[in-house]
């Protein structure tokens, strides 16, 4: 029997574990939506998300493992958590790659507005410094305008915007909005001449 290994970051707190080349996670409140979205992403050829492979013991969903790095220490990412000496900084190329990944995710869902609910560096798999996959889909929510009008979406605002970045060259910062949650991603600024 292959042993279970806890996952770093918040996933282990919700009972997700790695077993060989799979992740086992208990179904959450949006389990049916998560399963449907993963099926649709796979059928659309979106390779940048885990595949659902059924259910295992304890009723846990089985997802494929995606190899790469993750940013699980959020205190190194958020400027409002303090001033860590080893803060993770994202270059324009990395931000652009993350935005392209999010655009492909939404395009694969054929126009339905399904918010990831936690799209950020900590829920992306990174290789060679670039995001290559979206993971941790347990906070998905249907944010289509019809769904929100009926009061069934978990979103609190009438409309949600995908991750966008607006440059502020003078400040050397980017202001980002992911599903309505605002945070600032510090980027390196070129020295002035």
Beta strands, then each sheet from edge to edge (+ up, - down):
strand 1: 4-6
strand 2: 17-19
strand 3: 22-25
strand 4: 52-55
strand 5: 61-64
strand 6: 114-115
strand 7: 124-127
strand 8: 130-134
strand 9: 141-142
strand 10: 164-168
strand 11: 173-178
strand 12: 181-186
sheet 1: 1+ 2- 3+ 5- 4+
sheet 2: 6+ 9-
sheet 3: 7+ 8-
sheet 4: 10+ 11- 12+
end
